Amino acid sequence: MLHYRIFINCFDLKNFLTLLLLFTVLNSLPSQNLDAQLQAILTDYQLMGMSVVKICNGQVGFSRGYGLADYDDLQPITDSTLYRVASISKAVTATALLMLYDQGLFALDDDIGTALGYTLRNPQFPNVPITYRMLLSHTAGIRDGSTYTAFLGATYSANWPSVAAYFVPGGTYYSSSVWGTQLPGSYFNYSNANFGLIATLIERLGGQRFDVFCREKIFQPLGMTASFNLADLPNICNLAALYRFQGGQWVAQHDGFNCQPPVLPNWSGYVVGTNGFIFGPQGSLRTSANDLAKFGLLHLHHGSLGNVHLLQPATATLMRSPQWQYSGSNGNDYDGLFRAWGLGLHLLTNAPGADRVFPDRPMYGHPGEAYGLISDLYFDTLGNGVIFITNGSKNGYSTAAGSAFYTVEAAVFAALFAEVDDCAVTGSQETTANPNDLRVFPNPAGDWVNLYFSPPSGETATATCYDAMGRLQQTLAGISPGQKWDVSRLPTGLYWVKVQTENRIWVGRMQKN
């Protein structure tokens, strides 16, 4: 990061506001070191393009795109480039379902057949209900069976068979391979089909088509350009094509529209609540890395972002609480990648040789992979996170040494890890020691914050808090680094915090929730 030293002997409000403006401009500059590392990764792994976002102390600290969104048109990746983000979509689908949970429309251990209107069970365990908790944690015993592709083909061609045609014996697309042989709730097996069923339940419980529910209840409130329906996207030219390098050339696998809007089905004949697979709740969300950051920040801030409140804090916490943990024999861990799962969220255990990415902190989020795309959305519990999306790589798909992630993912994580570590706070200690930075943690703040700074030996400090108009709100004299400051009386909004000793001043921003 770029750091700037400012010494002020005389300070008044006008100078303070000028200083704040200077800090705002300077803090918006990207990290030159990180940028150089990412440029090297783009070259070394021969990526078509990528977008990278770093979240630091609850805010976007770095965001940049590299390479091409469309090879044929030489269209560059920009801040507004949209990607089909693959299985990260599942985290959004899970959030939509749990918004209905917060309305009291179901309990996690309810039989889903009640909402569906018919019995849906594993034929080998006819007396064991399939529950919402099982679907969200991939422990229902559902598989992407031998008829899954044919069922999706019929669904996407606007025939819209009922989900019962896939899950219930006797259905047109039923196969015994749809169900596992383990007791439901006891065994983890990652399955796309779980989330088509979840989208169907969202429609049954919410009374809206799945894509409309997500648009009106999640994307619009968060100010995201995002949709499970291509017809909603304001500019199809902003959509990145997804590539594989085949036969010595780049070949578009998906979304290679070349700015020509695709012909979409007429949805007017669809009966809401019969087949939630139609808009790809398991993998077909299109959004940008920057807008995906808004969704991630919602979870980082316990279900709220600014004045938008989508989940109860307890529900957001429950989503990242372990529902399944690998014991060595109780699931398919996908070569070590999946060792723990919450409600729709992947939990990183940082096990050596498996899901280790950030070895000193718990992480949660979701990965994605499809049609050459790789995507990652992960956050820690301290307010920091990373988002990485690439729309194609020539040589980044081998498994990284000592990890179940791909080599290109490991490289990006390694570059971002140092940057994330620079802004992380563990317990009451600040991991960064730059003497000219004021760290406000947590940020956004609740009822209290800790202020971290490095005063010269023997100098006492005073902290003052100003609102966005520069009006003094609070003063705390004799403050020491790391001291807790009660800000519970401050209204929600943006504030500037100044810490001053005899010869030095530190300034930082604080969002109060």
C-alpha positions, -999 to +999 in steps of 0.1 A: +000+000+000+011+036-004+016+055+028+019+092+033+034+112+062+018+145+071+030+167+099+007+196+110+016+221+136-015+243+134-048+226+128-083+240+123-115+227+107-108+240+073-074+224+073-089+192+087-115+190+059-087+196+033-067+168+050-097+145+048-101+152+011-063+145+005-066+112+024-096+102+004-078+108-029-046+091-017-064+061-003-082+055-036-049+048-053-042+011-060-013-008-044+015-007-069+031-038-055-001-058-057-009-045-091+025-056-104+021-091-089-013-095-105+000-083-139+026-110-135+000-137-127-020-126-158+011-133-179+025-163-161-008-183-162-018-169-196-052-158-185-077-144-209-087-119-183-094-115-146-110-093-119-096-090-084-111-072-054-096-069-019-118-062+011-100-045+040-116-037+073-151-040+058-145-018+028-132-023-008-095-016-006-084-026-041-103-034-073-089-039-108-095-058-140-069-072-163-069-087-198-098-093-221-135-099-217-139-109-253-110-122-274-127-117-308-135-080-302-104-073-280-128-059-254-109-052-221-120-062-187-134-031-168-149-024-134-183-031-149-175-064-167-200-090-158-192-127-155-213-158-152-198-165-117-207-203-116-212-218-082-209-186-062-245-183-074-253-209-047-244-185-019-269-160-033-296-187-037-290-198-001-293-162+011-326-158-007-340-189+010-329-178+044-345-144+039-378-165+038-366-184+069-363-150+087-400-144+078-409-176+098-421-195+067-402-227+076-378-242+101-345-256+090-354-292+100-389-291+083-398-317+057-395-298+023-424-319+010-448-297+030-439-267+008-436-287-024-471-302-019-459-338-024-436-363-007-400-362-018-378-389-002-348-411-009-365-444-019-340-463+002-350-443+033-387-436+028-393-426+064-366-400+066-377-365+056-355-343+034-350-310+052-339-275+043-308-279+064-298-310+044-302-292+011-282-261+022-254-283+036-253-308+007-262-337+031-296-346+016-281-375-004-291-359-037-268-364-067-263-349-101-273-383-115-271-398-150-303-380-161-293-346-147-280-332-181-311-344-200-334-329-173-316-295-176-318-297-213-355-300-212-357-273-186-337-248-206-355-255-238-387-242-221-404-275-217-402-269-179-408-304-165-416-304-128-387-311-105-407-342-095-398-356-129-362-357-118-364-365-080-394-388-077-394-425-089-415-429-120-406-394-132-396-389-169-360-380-158-357-401-127-328-425-122-317-444-092-284-424-095-303-393-083-300-406-047-270-418-027-270-449-005-262-431+028-288-420+054-300-385+046-283-359+068-252-381+074-231-378+043-218-348+023-219-348-014-217-315-033-246-314-058-259-288-082-294-304-080-298-294-044-300-257-054-325-262-082-347-277-056-339-248-032-350-223-059-382-242-064-389-239-027-381-202-028-408-199-055-433-220-035-427-200-002-422-166-017-448-167-044-425-152-070-404-166-098-368-172-086-351-146-108-377-119-099-374-126-062-336-122-063-338-091-084-363-074-062-352-086-028-314-088-031-299-071-062-320-039-063-317-032-026-279-037-027-275-017-058-261-046-077-260-050-115-268-087-113-293-112-125-301-149-130-320-138-162-300-125-192-330-103-201-324-081-170-288-071-180-287-035-191-258-040-215-250-074-230-217-060-243-204-059-207-207-097-203-174-115-205-172-146-227-158-177-210-129-195-227-109-227-228-077-230-248-083-259-272-065-270-303-040-242-300-066-214-299-091-197-275-126-211-279-156-194-263-175-219-242-203-197-229-216-161-231-198-154-263-226-132-276-204-105-293-228-078-282-258-096-298-286-103-274-295-140-273-330-152-281-346-160-248-377-182-240-411-166-234-415-172-196-452-164-195-463-200-196-441-211-167-460-221-135-442-206-105-430-232-080-427-261-104-391-260-116-367-235-100-338-248-123-349-226-152-327-196-143-297-216-131-297-210-093-268-234-090-244-214-113-259-189-137-257-156-118-241-128-139-226-099-120-193-080-117-166-085-092-174-051-077-211-059-073-202-093-060-183-075-033-215-058-022-230-092-016-200-104+003-200-073+024-236-080+033-225-113+049-194-097+064-217-072+081-240-098+095-268-095+070-268-057+065-251-032+043-255+004+052-293+009+056-301-023+037-310-052+061-316-085+043-309-111+070-312-112+108-277-111+123-283-145+139-292-160+106-261-146+089-240-161+117-258-194+113-250-195+076-213-196+083-216-220+113-206-256+106-234-279+096-211-306+083-174-313+090-153-340+074-144-369+096-125-389+070-154-411+059-186-390+061-185-374+027-168-367-006-143-340+002-133-334-034-096-341-029-095-320+003-113-289-010-145-294+010-138-301+046-166-281+063-199-266+052-224-241+066-258-232+052-249-225+016-214-214+024-181-232+021-160-230+054-123-232+051-106-253+078-071-244+064-060-281+066-025-286+051-026-301+016-064-294+014-083-262+017-054-241+031-054-206+017-053-183+047-036-204+074-040-180+103-077-172+101-112-188+096-127-181+061-161-186+046-175-180+011-178-200-021-158-211-051-170-215-087-159-233-118-175-237-152-168-234-189-132-223-182-141-198-156-127-199-120-142-178-093-137-173-056-155-152-029-140-156+006-140-135+038-126-138+072-143-129+105-122-098+110-136-078+081-113-087+052-118-107+021-109-115-015-127-119-048-111-134-078-126-142-112-109-153-144-127-161-177-100-185-190-065-197-185-040-217-206-021-233-177-036-225-144-059-255-138-035-279-122-037-284-084-014-262-064+013-279-042+000-282-007-035-271-016-067-284-032-071-251-050-058-245-085-023-230-091-037-197-105-060-194-074-031-201-051-010-175-069-037-148-066-044-157-030-007-155-022-005-120-037-037-109-019-028-126+013+000-102+022-023-073+013-052-086+034-027-093+062-016-057+060-051-045+070-061-073+094-064-070+131-061-100+154-075-097+189-062-065+204-031-063+183-026-046+149-007-067+124+004-036+104+029-013+120+031+016+096+035+046+120+014+070+099-018+050+096-049+052+118-068+019+119-104+019+130-116-015+139-143-029+135-153-008+106-182-005+100-186+001+138-213-011+161-213+002+197-175+005+200-142+007+180-105+002+187-081+028+174-046+016+164-018+041+158+019+044+167+026+075+188+061+087+195+074+076+229+061+098+258+034+117+238-002+115+249-030+114+223-065+128+220-091+113+196-119+134+181-147+123+159-164+145+132-194+138+111-195+141+073-201+179+076-170+184+098-189+189+130-173+177+162-192+148+177-170+132+204-137+137+221-116+111+240-085+125+258-055+104+269-062+076+245-037+048+240-032+025+209-058-002+208-081+014+234-118+007+231-140+038+224-177+038+230-195+052+199-229+038+207-245+072+208-235+082+173-262+079+146-257+057+116-235+074+090-199+082+078-175+098+103-139+110+103-117+101+133-086+122+141-059+112+167-035+139+176-003+141+197+019+171+202+037+165+169+017+141+149-018+136+135-036+104+122-068+104+103-092+076+093-127+070+081-154+052+101-188+039+090-212+037+119-240+011+116 
